[in-house]
Amino acid sequence: MRIQVIRKSIKNIVQGALIDIESMNEDKLKNIQSNVDRIFRYYQDLEEMDQAAIIELKEMHKNKNLINLD
């Protein structure tokens, strides 16, 4: 759930930044673009972490089903 909140926040930040970029001068544009690029990389990292967590949970569930507790 926390990853989803972070992901949504990042999307909102990026969308707002892209709107603001249209009205900025060139120096500010470069700075903002750099920040947007970093945010996008963080977002990609979160996506990868999310997928890794799903795989790990599936593996844990699979292993739990293989264990006989009788």
Predicted model as a PDB file, atoms N, CA, C, CB and O in Angstrom, pLDDT in the B-factor column:
MODEL        1                                                                  
ATOM      1  N   MET A   1       0.828  -1.192   0.000  1.00 69.00           N  
ATOM      2  CA  MET A   1       0.000   0.000   0.000  1.00 69.00           C  
ATOM      3  C   MET A   1       0.869   1.251   0.000  1.00 69.00           C  
ATOM      4  CB  MET A   1      -0.940   0.000   1.207  1.00 69.00           C  
ATOM      5  O   MET A   1       0.576   2.216  -0.706  1.00 69.00           O  
ATOM      6  N   ARG A   2       1.939   1.234   0.791  1.00 75.00           N  
ATOM      7  CA  ARG A   2       2.818   2.406   0.874  1.00 75.00           C  
ATOM      8  C   ARG A   2       3.466   2.692  -0.479  1.00 75.00           C  
ATOM      9  CB  ARG A   2       3.905   2.192   1.948  1.00 75.00           C  
ATOM     10  O   ARG A   2       3.612   3.849  -0.872  1.00 75.00           O  
ATOM     11  N   ILE A   3       3.853   1.635  -1.184  1.00 77.00           N  
ATOM     12  CA  ILE A   3       4.468   1.820  -2.495  1.00 77.00           C  
ATOM     13  C   ILE A   3       3.472   2.472  -3.443  1.00 77.00           C  
ATOM     14  CB  ILE A   3       4.961   0.472  -3.068  1.00 77.00           C  
ATOM     15  O   ILE A   3       3.861   3.312  -4.255  1.00 77.00           O  
ATOM     16  N   GLN A   4       2.201   2.107  -3.361  1.00 79.00           N  
ATOM     17  CA  GLN A   4       1.188   2.707  -4.221  1.00 79.00           C  
ATOM     18  C   GLN A   4       1.028   4.194  -3.931  1.00 79.00           C  
ATOM     19  CB  GLN A   4      -0.147   1.992  -4.046  1.00 79.00           C  
ATOM     20  O   GLN A   4       0.864   4.990  -4.855  1.00 79.00           O  
ATOM     21  N   VAL A   5       1.073   4.573  -2.663  1.00 80.00           N  
ATOM     22  CA  VAL A   5       0.963   5.984  -2.279  1.00 80.00           C  
ATOM     23  C   VAL A   5       2.164   6.762  -2.805  1.00 80.00           C  
ATOM     24  CB  VAL A   5       0.857   6.129  -0.739  1.00 80.00           C  
ATOM     25  O   VAL A   5       2.012   7.860  -3.340  1.00 80.00           O  
ATOM     26  N   ILE A   6       3.352   6.194  -2.654  1.00 80.00           N  
ATOM     27  CA  ILE A   6       4.563   6.844  -3.149  1.00 80.00           C  
ATOM     28  C   ILE A   6       4.487   6.985  -4.664  1.00 80.00           C  
ATOM     29  CB  ILE A   6       5.825   6.045  -2.741  1.00 80.00           C  
ATOM     30  O   ILE A   6       4.807   8.039  -5.214  1.00 80.00           O  
ATOM     31  N   ARG A   7       4.062   5.919  -5.333  1.00 81.00           N  
ATOM     32  CA  ARG A   7       3.964   5.941  -6.790  1.00 81.00           C  
ATOM     33  C   ARG A   7       3.000   7.044  -7.251  1.00 81.00           C  
ATOM     34  CB  ARG A   7       3.499   4.564  -7.317  1.00 81.00           C  
ATOM     35  O   ARG A   7       3.308   7.784  -8.185  1.00 81.00           O  
ATOM     36  N   LYS A   8       1.855   7.151  -6.608  1.00 83.00           N  
ATOM     37  CA  LYS A   8       0.872   8.171  -6.980  1.00 83.00           C  
ATOM     38  C   LYS A   8       1.427   9.571  -6.718  1.00 83.00           C  
ATOM     39  CB  LYS A   8      -0.445   7.964  -6.201  1.00 83.00           C  
ATOM     40  O   LYS A   8       1.215  10.481  -7.520  1.00 83.00           O  
ATOM     41  N   SER A   9       2.127   9.748  -5.613  1.00 83.00           N  
ATOM     42  CA  SER A   9       2.723  11.048  -5.300  1.00 83.00           C  
ATOM     43  C   SER A   9       3.753  11.446  -6.348  1.00 83.00           C  
ATOM     44  CB  SER A   9       3.371  11.019  -3.912  1.00 83.00           C  
ATOM     45  O   SER A   9       3.798  12.595  -6.787  1.00 83.00           O  
ATOM     46  N   ILE A  10       4.575  10.488  -6.741  1.00 83.00           N  
ATOM     47  CA  ILE A  10       5.595  10.765  -7.761  1.00 83.00           C  
ATOM     48  C   ILE A  10       4.933  11.163  -9.071  1.00 83.00           C  
ATOM     49  CB  ILE A  10       6.508   9.535  -7.975  1.00 83.00           C  
ATOM     50  O   ILE A  10       5.365  12.115  -9.721  1.00 83.00           O  
ATOM     51  N   LYS A  11       3.890  10.443  -9.463  1.00 83.00           N  
ATOM     52  CA  LYS A  11       3.189  10.788 -10.701  1.00 83.00           C  
ATOM     53  C   LYS A  11       2.647  12.207 -10.637  1.00 83.00           C  
ATOM     54  CB  LYS A  11       2.047   9.799 -10.967  1.00 83.00           C  
ATOM     55  O   LYS A  11       2.750  12.954 -11.610  1.00 83.00           O  
ATOM     56  N   ASN A  12       2.069  12.589  -9.498  1.00 83.00           N  
ATOM     57  CA  ASN A  12       1.520  13.939  -9.347  1.00 83.00           C  
ATOM     58  C   ASN A  12       2.608  14.995  -9.414  1.00 83.00           C  
ATOM     59  CB  ASN A  12       0.765  14.060  -8.031  1.00 83.00           C  
ATOM     60  O   ASN A  12       2.412  16.048 -10.021  1.00 83.00           O  
ATOM     61  N   ILE A  13       3.753  14.728  -8.795  1.00 83.00           N  
ATOM     62  CA  ILE A  13       4.870  15.664  -8.833  1.00 83.00           C  
ATOM     63  C   ILE A  13       5.354  15.856 -10.258  1.00 83.00           C  
ATOM     64  CB  ILE A  13       6.017  15.177  -7.945  1.00 83.00           C  
ATOM     65  O   ILE A  13       5.579  16.982 -10.701  1.00 83.00           O  
ATOM     66  N   VAL A  14       5.512  14.756 -10.969  1.00 81.00           N  
ATOM     67  CA  VAL A  14       6.008  14.820 -12.343  1.00 81.00           C  
ATOM     68  C   VAL A  14       5.017  15.571 -13.225  1.00 81.00           C  
ATOM     69  CB  VAL A  14       6.259  13.402 -12.900  1.00 81.00           C  
ATOM     70  O   VAL A  14       5.422  16.411 -14.027  1.00 81.00           O  
ATOM     71  N   GLN A  15       3.751  15.287 -13.092  1.00 81.00           N  
ATOM     72  CA  GLN A  15       2.751  15.972 -13.905  1.00 81.00           C  
ATOM     73  C   GLN A  15       2.757  17.476 -13.623  1.00 81.00           C  
ATOM     74  CB  GLN A  15       1.353  15.386 -13.641  1.00 81.00           C  
ATOM     75  O   GLN A  15       2.687  18.286 -14.547  1.00 81.00           O  
ATOM     76  N   GLY A  16       2.841  17.840 -12.354  1.00 80.00           N  
ATOM     77  CA  GLY A  16       2.899  19.259 -11.998  1.00 80.00           C  
ATOM     78  C   GLY A  16       4.152  19.924 -12.529  1.00 80.00           C  
ATOM     79  O   GLY A  16       4.107  21.056 -13.010  1.00 80.00           O  
ATOM     80  N   ALA A  17       5.268  19.221 -12.443  1.00 77.00           N  
ATOM     81  CA  ALA A  17       6.534  19.764 -12.938  1.00 77.00           C  
ATOM     82  C   ALA A  17       6.482  19.975 -14.444  1.00 77.00           C  
ATOM     83  CB  ALA A  17       7.697  18.833 -12.578  1.00 77.00           C  
ATOM     84  O   ALA A  17       6.981  20.983 -14.945  1.00 77.00           O  
ATOM     85  N   LEU A  18       5.889  19.042 -15.166  1.00 76.00           N  
ATOM     86  CA  LEU A  18       5.803  19.182 -16.617  1.00 76.00           C  
ATOM     87  C   LEU A  18       4.945  20.377 -17.014  1.00 76.00           C  
ATOM     88  CB  LEU A  18       5.241  17.910 -17.238  1.00 76.00           C  
ATOM     89  O   LEU A  18       5.238  21.045 -18.005  1.00 76.00           O  
ATOM     90  N   ILE A  19       3.908  20.649 -16.266  1.00 75.00           N  
ATOM     91  CA  ILE A  19       3.071  21.825 -16.533  1.00 75.00           C  
ATOM     92  C   ILE A  19       3.868  23.101 -16.258  1.00 75.00           C  
ATOM     93  CB  ILE A  19       1.778  21.793 -15.665  1.00 75.00           C  
ATOM     94  O   ILE A  19       3.813  24.046 -17.045  1.00 75.00           O  
ATOM     95  N   ASP A  20       4.609  23.134 -15.143  1.00 72.00           N  
ATOM     96  CA  ASP A  20       5.398  24.315 -14.786  1.00 72.00           C  
ATOM     97  C   ASP A  20       6.537  24.569 -15.758  1.00 72.00           C  
ATOM     98  CB  ASP A  20       5.952  24.164 -13.390  1.00 72.00           C  
ATOM     99  O   ASP A  20       6.925  25.717 -15.972  1.00 72.00           O  
ATOM    100  N   ILE A  21       7.073  23.520 -16.344  1.00 69.00           N  
ATOM    101  CA  ILE A  21       8.219  23.647 -17.246  1.00 69.00           C  
ATOM    102  C   ILE A  21       7.906  24.572 -18.415  1.00 69.00           C  
ATOM    103  CB  ILE A  21       8.639  22.275 -17.767  1.00 69.00           C  
ATOM    104  O   ILE A  21       8.779  25.304 -18.880  1.00 69.00           O  
ATOM    105  N   GLU A  22       6.694  24.543 -18.881  1.00 71.00           N  
ATOM    106  CA  GLU A  22       6.323  25.346 -20.042  1.00 71.00           C  
ATOM    107  C   GLU A  22       6.511  26.841 -19.814  1.00 71.00           C  
ATOM    108  CB  GLU A  22       4.892  25.072 -20.414  1.00 71.00           C  
ATOM    109  O   GLU A  22       6.689  27.581 -20.781  1.00 71.00           O  
ATOM    110  N   SER A  23       6.478  27.306 -18.575  1.00 72.00           N  
ATOM    111  CA  SER A  23       6.572  28.738 -18.295  1.00 72.00           C  
ATOM    112  C   SER A  23       7.916  29.157 -17.693  1.00 72.00           C  
ATOM    113  CB  SER A  23       5.465  29.138 -17.362  1.00 72.00           C  
ATOM    114  O   SER A  23       8.032  30.281 -17.204  1.00 72.00           O  
ATOM    115  N   MET A  24       8.912  28.310 -17.713  1.00 73.00           N  
ATOM    116  CA  MET A  24      10.206  28.602 -17.083  1.00 73.00           C  
ATOM    117  C   MET A  24      11.253  29.041 -18.103  1.00 73.00           C  
ATOM    118  CB  MET A  24      10.709  27.378 -16.327  1.00 73.00           C  
ATOM    119  O   MET A  24      11.130  28.782 -19.300  1.00 73.00           O  
ATOM    120  N   ASN A  25      12.301  29.721 -17.588  1.00 76.00           N  
ATOM    121  CA  ASN A  25      13.423  30.059 -18.463  1.00 76.00           C  
ATOM    122  C   ASN A  25      14.343  28.850 -18.602  1.00 76.00           C  
ATOM    123  CB  ASN A  25      14.208  31.283 -17.913  1.00 76.00           C  
ATOM    124  O   ASN A  25      14.157  27.843 -17.920  1.00 76.00           O  
ATOM    125  N   GLU A  26      15.320  28.950 -19.473  1.00 77.00           N  
ATOM    126  CA  GLU A  26      16.138  27.786 -19.833  1.00 77.00           C  
ATOM    127  C   GLU A  26      16.921  27.196 -18.658  1.00 77.00           C  
ATOM    128  CB  GLU A  26      17.100  28.167 -20.923  1.00 77.00           C  
ATOM    129  O   GLU A  26      16.992  25.975 -18.520  1.00 77.00           O  
ATOM    130  N   ASP A  27      17.513  28.051 -17.805  1.00 78.00           N  
ATOM    131  CA  ASP A  27      18.271  27.538 -16.656  1.00 78.00           C  
ATOM    132  C   ASP A  27      17.371  26.772 -15.692  1.00 78.00           C  
ATOM    133  CB  ASP A  27      18.962  28.690 -15.917  1.00 78.00           C  
ATOM    134  O   ASP A  27      17.726  25.690 -15.224  1.00 78.00           O  
ATOM    135  N   LYS A  28      16.222  27.333 -15.405  1.00 77.00           N  
ATOM    136  CA  LYS A  28      15.293  26.649 -14.505  1.00 77.00           C  
ATOM    137  C   LYS A  28      14.773  25.368 -15.145  1.00 77.00           C  
ATOM    138  CB  LYS A  28      14.120  27.573 -14.135  1.00 77.00           C  
ATOM    139  O   LYS A  28      14.545  24.371 -14.459  1.00 77.00           O  
ATOM    140  N   LEU A  29      14.587  25.400 -16.457  1.00 74.00           N  
ATOM    141  CA  LEU A  29      14.136  24.204 -17.159  1.00 74.00           C  
ATOM    142  C   LEU A  29      15.121  23.058 -16.994  1.00 74.00           C  
ATOM    143  CB  LEU A  29      13.930  24.505 -18.635  1.00 74.00           C  
ATOM    144  O   LEU A  29      14.722  21.919 -16.750  1.00 74.00           O  
ATOM    145  N   LYS A  30      16.409  23.361 -17.128  1.00 80.00           N  
ATOM    146  CA  LYS A  30      17.429  22.321 -16.983  1.00 80.00           C  
ATOM    147  C   LYS A  30      17.402  21.737 -15.577  1.00 80.00           C  
ATOM    148  CB  LYS A  30      18.825  22.885 -17.298  1.00 80.00           C  
ATOM    149  O   LYS A  30      17.493  20.521 -15.406  1.00 80.00           O  
ATOM    150  N   ASN A  31      17.279  22.588 -14.583  1.00 81.00           N  
ATOM    151  CA  ASN A  31      17.245  22.140 -13.194  1.00 81.00           C  
ATOM    152  C   ASN A  31      16.009  21.277 -12.932  1.00 81.00           C  
ATOM    153  CB  ASN A  31      17.263  23.348 -12.242  1.00 81.00           C  
ATOM    154  O   ASN A  31      16.099  20.225 -12.299  1.00 81.00           O  
ATOM    155  N   ILE A  32      14.875  21.727 -13.416  1.00 77.00           N  
ATOM    156  CA  ILE A  32      13.644  20.966 -13.221  1.00 77.00           C  
ATOM    157  C   ILE A  32      13.716  19.642 -13.970  1.00 77.00           C  
ATOM    158  CB  ILE A  32      12.423  21.779 -13.686  1.00 77.00           C  
ATOM    159  O   ILE A  32      13.306  18.605 -13.449  1.00 77.00           O  
ATOM    160  N   GLN A  33      14.235  19.679 -15.187  1.00 82.00           N  
ATOM    161  CA  GLN A  33      14.331  18.440 -15.963  1.00 82.00           C  
ATOM    162  C   GLN A  33      15.219  17.423 -15.255  1.00 82.00           C  
ATOM    163  CB  GLN A  33      14.877  18.727 -17.372  1.00 82.00           C  
ATOM    164  O   GLN A  33      14.939  16.224 -15.263  1.00 82.00           O  
ATOM    165  N   SER A  34      16.289  17.915 -14.645  1.00 86.00           N  
ATOM    166  CA  SER A  34      17.169  17.029 -13.884  1.00 86.00           C  
ATOM    167  C   SER A  34      16.404  16.388 -12.727  1.00 86.00           C  
ATOM    168  CB  SER A  34      18.397  17.804 -13.354  1.00 86.00           C  
ATOM    169  O   SER A  34      16.533  15.189 -12.482  1.00 86.00           O  
ATOM    170  N   ASN A  35      15.613  17.184 -12.022  1.00 85.00           N  
ATOM    171  CA  ASN A  35      14.823  16.662 -10.905  1.00 85.00           C  
ATOM    172  C   ASN A  35      13.764  15.679 -11.381  1.00 85.00           C  
ATOM    173  CB  ASN A  35      14.162  17.805 -10.144  1.00 85.00           C  
ATOM    174  O   ASN A  35      13.525  14.657 -10.738  1.00 85.00           O  
ATOM    175  N   VAL A  36      13.131  15.986 -12.503  1.00 84.00           N  
ATOM    176  CA  VAL A  36      12.122  15.084 -13.053  1.00 84.00           C  
ATOM    177  C   VAL A  36      12.771  13.759 -13.436  1.00 84.00           C  
ATOM    178  CB  VAL A  36      11.421  15.720 -14.278  1.00 84.00           C  
ATOM    179  O   VAL A  36      12.212  12.692 -13.184  1.00 84.00           O  
ATOM    180  N   ASP A  37      13.945  13.830 -14.040  1.00 89.00           N  
ATOM    181  CA  ASP A  37      14.652  12.603 -14.413  1.00 89.00           C  
ATOM    182  C   ASP A  37      14.953  11.753 -13.174  1.00 89.00           C  
ATOM    183  CB  ASP A  37      15.962  12.942 -15.159  1.00 89.00           C  
ATOM    184  O   ASP A  37      14.781  10.535 -13.199  1.00 89.00           O  
ATOM    185  N   ARG A  38      15.398  12.389 -12.103  1.00 87.00           N  
ATOM    186  CA  ARG A  38      15.680  11.648 -10.873  1.00 87.00           C  
ATOM    187  C   ARG A  38      14.417  11.021 -10.305  1.00 87.00           C  
ATOM    188  CB  ARG A  38      16.319  12.564  -9.832  1.00 87.00           C  
ATOM    189  O   ARG A  38      14.422   9.864  -9.886  1.00 87.00           O  
ATOM    190  N   ILE A  39      13.336  11.791 -10.295  1.00 86.00           N  
ATOM    191  CA  ILE A  39      12.073  11.267  -9.779  1.00 86.00           C  
ATOM    192  C   ILE A  39      11.624  10.076 -10.608  1.00 86.00           C  
ATOM    193  CB  ILE A  39      10.987  12.358  -9.777  1.00 86.00           C  
ATOM    194  O   ILE A  39      11.157   9.076 -10.062  1.00 86.00           O  
ATOM    195  N   PHE A  40      11.763  10.177 -11.925  1.00 86.00           N  
ATOM    196  CA  PHE A  40      11.369   9.074 -12.795  1.00 86.00           C  
ATOM    197  C   PHE A  40      12.208   7.836 -12.501  1.00 86.00           C  
ATOM    198  CB  PHE A  40      11.507   9.475 -14.271  1.00 86.00           C  
ATOM    199  O   PHE A  40      11.676   6.726 -12.495  1.00 86.00           O  
ATOM    200  N   ARG A  41      13.513   8.000 -12.255  1.00 87.00           N  
ATOM    201  CA  ARG A  41      14.362   6.848 -11.915  1.00 87.00           C  
ATOM    202  C   ARG A  41      13.911   6.227 -10.591  1.00 87.00           C  
ATOM    203  CB  ARG A  41      15.852   7.273 -11.829  1.00 87.00           C  
ATOM    204  O   ARG A  41      13.873   5.004 -10.458  1.00 87.00           O  
ATOM    205  N   TYR A  42      13.567   7.083  -9.601  1.00 85.00           N  
ATOM    206  CA  TYR A  42      13.070   6.561  -8.329  1.00 85.00           C  
ATOM    207  C   TYR A  42      11.773   5.792  -8.547  1.00 85.00           C  
ATOM    208  CB  TYR A  42      12.852   7.705  -7.317  1.00 85.00           C  
ATOM    209  O   TYR A  42      11.559   4.739  -7.946  1.00 85.00           O  
ATOM    210  N   TYR A  43      10.925   6.315  -9.397  1.00 85.00           N  
ATOM    211  CA  TYR A  43       9.663   5.644  -9.701  1.00 85.00           C  
ATOM    212  C   TYR A  43       9.922   4.275 -10.325  1.00 85.00           C  
ATOM    213  CB  TYR A  43       8.804   6.507 -10.646  1.00 85.00           C  
ATOM    214  O   TYR A  43       9.274   3.291  -9.969  1.00 85.00           O  
ATOM    215  N   GLN A  44      10.862   4.217 -11.245  1.00 86.00           N  
ATOM    216  CA  GLN A  44      11.210   2.939 -11.862  1.00 86.00           C  
ATOM    217  C   GLN A  44      11.757   1.970 -10.818  1.00 86.00           C  
ATOM    218  CB  GLN A  44      12.238   3.145 -12.988  1.00 86.00           C  
ATOM    219  O   GLN A  44      11.435   0.782 -10.836  1.00 86.00           O  
ATOM    220  N   ASP A  45      12.586   2.483  -9.909  1.00 84.00           N  
ATOM    221  CA  ASP A  45      13.118   1.635  -8.837  1.00 84.00           C  
ATOM    222  C   ASP A  45      11.976   1.076  -7.980  1.00 84.00           C  
ATOM    223  CB  ASP A  45      14.114   2.434  -7.954  1.00 84.00           C  
ATOM    224  O   ASP A  45      11.991  -0.095  -7.603  1.00 84.00           O  
ATOM    225  N   LEU A  46      10.988   1.925  -7.676  1.00 85.00           N  
ATOM    226  CA  LEU A  46       9.842   1.459  -6.890  1.00 85.00           C  
ATOM    227  C   LEU A  46       9.072   0.375  -7.634  1.00 85.00           C  
ATOM    228  CB  LEU A  46       8.908   2.630  -6.555  1.00 85.00           C  
ATOM    229  O   LEU A  46       8.634  -0.607  -7.035  1.00 85.00           O  
ATOM    230  N   GLU A  47       8.909   0.557  -8.938  1.00 84.00           N  
ATOM    231  CA  GLU A  47       8.228  -0.452  -9.744  1.00 84.00           C  
ATOM    232  C   GLU A  47       8.968  -1.787  -9.660  1.00 84.00           C  
ATOM    233  CB  GLU A  47       8.118   0.010 -11.210  1.00 84.00           C  
ATOM    234  O   GLU A  47       8.353  -2.841  -9.495  1.00 84.00           O  
ATOM    235  N   GLU A  48      10.292  -1.726  -9.776  1.00 85.00           N  
ATOM    236  CA  GLU A  48      11.091  -2.946  -9.702  1.00 85.00           C  
ATOM    237  C   GLU A  48      10.989  -3.586  -8.327  1.00 85.00           C  
ATOM    238  CB  GLU A  48      12.550  -2.649 -10.034  1.00 85.00           C  
ATOM    239  O   GLU A  48      10.888  -4.807  -8.215  1.00 85.00           O  
ATOM    240  N   MET A  49      11.015  -2.759  -7.269  1.00 84.00           N  
ATOM    241  CA  MET A  49      10.880  -3.274  -5.908  1.00 84.00           C  
ATOM    242  C   MET A  49       9.516  -3.925  -5.728  1.00 84.00           C  
ATOM    243  CB  MET A  49      11.080  -2.147  -4.874  1.00 84.00           C  
ATOM    244  O   MET A  49       9.397  -4.976  -5.098  1.00 84.00           O  
ATOM    245  N   ASP A  50       8.493  -3.293  -6.284  1.00 82.00           N  
ATOM    246  CA  ASP A  50       7.137  -3.815  -6.189  1.00 82.00           C  
ATOM    247  C   ASP A  50       7.053  -5.179  -6.853  1.00 82.00           C  
ATOM    248  CB  ASP A  50       6.135  -2.845  -6.827  1.00 82.00           C  
ATOM    249  O   ASP A  50       6.483  -6.110  -6.284  1.00 82.00           O  
ATOM    250  N   GLN A  51       7.609  -5.308  -8.044  1.00 84.00           N  
ATOM    251  CA  GLN A  51       7.588  -6.583  -8.756  1.00 84.00           C  
ATOM    252  C   GLN A  51       8.394  -7.646  -8.004  1.00 84.00           C  
ATOM    253  CB  GLN A  51       8.139  -6.409 -10.179  1.00 84.00           C  
ATOM    254  O   GLN A  51       7.984  -8.804  -7.925  1.00 84.00           O  
ATOM    255  N   ALA A  52       9.538  -7.245  -7.457  1.00 83.00           N  
ATOM    256  CA  ALA A  52      10.363  -8.186  -6.693  1.00 83.00           C  
ATOM    257  C   ALA A  52       9.609  -8.664  -5.448  1.00 83.00           C  
ATOM    258  CB  ALA A  52      11.709  -7.527  -6.288  1.00 83.00           C  
ATOM    259  O   ALA A  52       9.689  -9.838  -5.086  1.00 83.00           O  
ATOM    260  N   ALA A  53       8.881  -7.758  -4.797  1.00 83.00           N  
ATOM    261  CA  ALA A  53       8.118  -8.132  -3.605  1.00 83.00           C  
ATOM    262  C   ALA A  53       7.009  -9.110  -3.960  1.00 83.00           C  
ATOM    263  CB  ALA A  53       7.529  -6.887  -2.929  1.00 83.00           C  
ATOM    264  O   ALA A  53       6.747 -10.053  -3.214  1.00 83.00           O  
ATOM    265  N   ILE A  54       6.361  -8.891  -5.089  1.00 83.00           N  
ATOM    266  CA  ILE A  54       5.300  -9.801  -5.525  1.00 83.00           C  
ATOM    267  C   ILE A  54       5.875 -11.193  -5.782  1.00 83.00           C  
ATOM    268  CB  ILE A  54       4.604  -9.260  -6.799  1.00 83.00           C  
ATOM    269  O   ILE A  54       5.296 -12.196  -5.366  1.00 83.00           O  
ATOM    270  N   ILE A  55       6.999 -11.247  -6.460  1.00 85.00           N  
ATOM    271  CA  ILE A  55       7.644 -12.534  -6.742  1.00 85.00           C  
ATOM    272  C   ILE A  55       8.033 -13.221  -5.436  1.00 85.00           C  
ATOM    273  CB  ILE A  55       8.893 -12.339  -7.641  1.00 85.00           C  
ATOM    274  O   ILE A  55       7.834 -14.425  -5.277  1.00 85.00           O  
ATOM    275  N   GLU A  56       8.586 -12.453  -4.508  1.00 84.00           N  
ATOM    276  CA  GLU A  56       8.996 -13.022  -3.219  1.00 84.00           C  
ATOM    277  C   GLU A  56       7.791 -13.562  -2.447  1.00 84.00           C  
ATOM    278  CB  GLU A  56       9.732 -11.965  -2.376  1.00 84.00           C  
ATOM    279  O   GLU A  56       7.861 -14.645  -1.866  1.00 84.00           O  
ATOM    280  N   LEU A  57       6.694 -12.813  -2.440  1.00 81.00           N  
ATOM    281  CA  LEU A  57       5.500 -13.275  -1.742  1.00 81.00           C  
ATOM    282  C   LEU A  57       4.937 -14.543  -2.377  1.00 81.00           C  
ATOM    283  CB  LEU A  57       4.439 -12.180  -1.735  1.00 81.00           C  
ATOM    284  O   LEU A  57       4.503 -15.450  -1.667  1.00 81.00           O  
ATOM    285  N   LYS A  58       4.941 -14.612  -3.696  1.00 83.00           N  
ATOM    286  CA  LYS A  58       4.472 -15.815  -4.376  1.00 83.00           C  
ATOM    287  C   LYS A  58       5.350 -17.010  -4.018  1.00 83.00           C  
ATOM    288  CB  LYS A  58       4.455 -15.601  -5.899  1.00 83.00           C  
ATOM    289  O   LYS A  58       4.847 -18.110  -3.790  1.00 83.00           O  
ATOM    290  N   GLU A  59       6.659 -16.793  -3.968  1.00 84.00           N  
ATOM    291  CA  GLU A  59       7.586 -17.877  -3.625  1.00 84.00           C  
ATOM    292  C   GLU A  59       7.369 -18.331  -2.180  1.00 84.00           C  
ATOM    293  CB  GLU A  59       9.052 -17.423  -3.829  1.00 84.00           C  
ATOM    294  O   GLU A  59       7.392 -19.527  -1.890  1.00 84.00           O  
ATOM    295  N   MET A  60       7.158 -17.368  -1.274  1.00 82.00           N  
ATOM    296  CA  MET A  60       6.907 -17.721   0.128  1.00 82.00           C  
ATOM    297  C   MET A  60       5.617 -18.527   0.248  1.00 82.00           C  
ATOM    298  CB  MET A  60       6.828 -16.449   1.006  1.00 82.00           C  
ATOM    299  O   MET A  60       5.555 -19.506   0.991  1.00 82.00           O  
ATOM    300  N   HIS A  61       4.600 -18.113  -0.482  1.00 79.00           N  
ATOM    301  CA  HIS A  61       3.325 -18.827  -0.446  1.00 79.00           C  
ATOM    302  C   HIS A  61       3.489 -20.233  -1.002  1.00 79.00           C  
ATOM    303  CB  HIS A  61       2.252 -18.062  -1.240  1.00 79.00           C  
ATOM    304  O   HIS A  61       2.958 -21.197  -0.451  1.00 79.00           O  
ATOM    305  N   LYS A  62       4.226 -20.340  -2.092  1.00 80.00           N  
ATOM    306  CA  LYS A  62       4.480 -21.651  -2.700  1.00 80.00           C  
ATOM    307  C   LYS A  62       5.214 -22.560  -1.714  1.00 80.00           C  
ATOM    308  CB  LYS A  62       5.303 -21.498  -4.006  1.00 80.00           C  
ATOM    309  O   LYS A  62       4.842 -23.721  -1.547  1.00 80.00           O  
ATOM    310  N   ASN A  63       6.238 -22.046  -1.070  1.00 77.00           N  
ATOM    311  CA  ASN A  63       7.004 -22.832  -0.107  1.00 77.00           C  
ATOM    312  C   ASN A  63       6.171 -23.220   1.106  1.00 77.00           C  
ATOM    313  CB  ASN A  63       8.227 -22.058   0.340  1.00 77.00           C  
ATOM    314  O   ASN A  63       6.331 -24.312   1.652  1.00 77.00           O  
ATOM    315  N   LYS A  64       5.284 -22.329   1.524  1.00 74.00           N  
ATOM    316  CA  LYS A  64       4.401 -22.624   2.670  1.00 74.00           C  
ATOM    317  C   LYS A  64       3.508 -23.807   2.326  1.00 74.00           C  
ATOM    318  CB  LYS A  64       3.534 -21.379   3.051  1.00 74.00           C  
ATOM    319  O   LYS A  64       3.257 -24.666   3.172  1.00 74.00           O  
ATOM    320  N   ASN A  65       3.034 -23.852   1.106  1.00 66.00           N  
ATOM    321  CA  ASN A  65       2.155 -24.937   0.692  1.00 66.00           C  
ATOM    322  C   ASN A  65       2.893 -26.268   0.578  1.00 66.00           C  
ATOM    323  CB  ASN A  65       1.506 -24.598  -0.630  1.00 66.00           C  
ATOM    324  O   ASN A  65       2.269 -27.327   0.642  1.00 66.00           O  
ATOM    325  N   LEU A  66       4.207 -26.226   0.411  1.00 60.00           N  
ATOM    326  CA  LEU A  66       5.003 -27.445   0.305  1.00 60.00           C  
ATOM    327  C   LEU A  66       5.321 -28.054   1.667  1.00 60.00           C  
ATOM    328  CB  LEU A  66       6.288 -27.158  -0.434  1.00 60.00           C  
ATOM    329  O   LEU A  66       5.684 -29.227   1.753  1.00 60.00           O  
ATOM    330  N   ILE A  67       5.186 -27.268   2.724  1.00 55.00           N  
ATOM    331  CA  ILE A  67       5.530 -27.735   4.064  1.00 55.00           C  
ATOM    332  C   ILE A  67       4.307 -28.430   4.680  1.00 55.00           C  
ATOM    333  CB  ILE A  67       6.012 -26.548   4.964  1.00 55.00           C  
ATOM    334  O   ILE A  67       3.213 -27.867   4.736  1.00 55.00           O  
ATOM    335  N   ASN A  68       4.523 -29.648   5.132  1.00 56.00           N  
ATOM    336  CA  ASN A  68       3.455 -30.393   5.786  1.00 56.00           C  
ATOM    337  C   ASN A  68       3.597 -30.204   7.296  1.00 56.00           C  
ATOM    338  CB  ASN A  68       3.500 -31.913   5.397  1.00 56.00           C  
ATOM    339  O   ASN A  68       4.593 -30.618   7.890  1.00 56.00           O  
ATOM    340  N   LEU A  69       2.608 -29.587   7.901  1.00 49.00           N  
ATOM    341  CA  LEU A  69       2.680 -29.290   9.339  1.00 49.00           C  
ATOM    342  C   LEU A  69       2.050 -30.386  10.198  1.00 49.00           C  
ATOM    343  CB  LEU A  69       1.996 -27.964   9.628  1.00 49.00           C  
ATOM    344  O   LEU A  69       1.904 -30.199  11.405  1.00 49.00           O  
ATOM    345  N   ASP A  70       1.674 -31.517   9.612  1.00 49.00           N  
ATOM    346  CA  ASP A  70       1.054 -32.623  10.394  1.00 49.00           C  
ATOM    347  C   ASP A  70       2.044 -33.302  11.278  1.00 49.00           C  
ATOM    348  CB  ASP A  70       0.427 -33.654   9.478  1.00 49.00           C  
ATOM    349  O   ASP A  70       1.691 -34.240  11.993  1.00 49.00           O  
TER     350      ASP A  70                                                      
ENDMDL                                                                          
END                                                                             
